[in-house]
Amino acid sequence: MKKMMIALVGVGLMASACTTTGNVERNAAGGAALGALAGAVIGNNVGDGDAGTGAAVGAAIGATAGAVKGCREDGGCGATSVNRRQYYDERAGRYYYYDAQSGRYFWEDGRPR
């Protein structure tokens, strides 16, 4: 039991250290390692005492949660939803919008109005 948990943690740490392509992969590997560890402990102490099944389920759940977290850190997966209403200036024939953070108006191309 102890050897399997040490091996799972070691593999997870190596995978998270070797992955340098982005937050999604790094967080998925870290989540899988933590999930496998938690799943092995829970699986060993609850039910039939099957640490292997608990580790597999924990790794799957942890990897999924880690990938979603990494995706949101990279700005995807619905992390940033810009809510800006555009207005049309008939005299200029252009669209502009109001930026609530700065309290200013900008043309559609980003230049100040």
Number of C-alpha atoms within 10 A of each C-alpha: 12 9 8 14 20 12 13 21 19 13 16 23 17 14 18 19 12 12 15 11 8 12 19 23 21 22 24 28 27 26 25 33 28 23 28 30 26 20 27 28 21 18 22 18 13 12 8 8 14 17 23 18 16 23 27 18 19 25 27 19 18 25 25 19 19 24 21 20 19 20 20 16 16 14 11 13 13 8 13 11 9 6 8 11 10 14 13 13 11 8 6 7 7 13 15 20 19 17 13 10 6 7 8 11 15 16 17 16 10 10 9 11 11
